[in-house]
Amino acid sequence: MATTSGVIKELIDTHVVDISDVALVTGASSRAVSRWNASRANPRGQAQDRLLDLKLVVDQVRSVLREEPARRWLRSPNPELDWRKPLELIAEGDRYRVEAAILAIAEGVTR
């Protein structure tokens, strides 16, 4: 299994999310995420779950959209998500709705 710092590095290297996005989704401070990234600490419980959810979603959205459109899509209110931002839903633990919206994009079934 990948280390926490490896997961964060992979996320940041995509240029789709950044440290502040990881902090938003995990409910941690940017400073805490930087410590995780440097292997000086590890997220626990729900923060770890949200980090892994974010990784799954970023991997999925990157398979459908290029880097910049994927970045904008994650941060923008989305009609398929009742005008919520995908990053906010992931932070609330609603990864499955976000994944469904990505699938709709892939299949060309969007508003």
Number of C-alpha atoms within 10 A of each C-alpha: 5 7 12 20 19 15 18 24 16 15 22 16 11 14 12 22 23 16 18 15 21 25 20 17 22 27 17 14 14 17 12 17 26 18 15 20 20 15 13 11 14 16 17 9 8 13 18 14 16 24 22 16 20 26 17 14 20 21 15 17 24 17 13 15 15 11 17 11 13 19 19 13 18 23 16 14 16 16 12 19 14 8 10 16 19 27 24 19 17 23 23 13 17 15 19 13 15 24 18 13 19 24 16 14 16 15 10 9 11 12 8
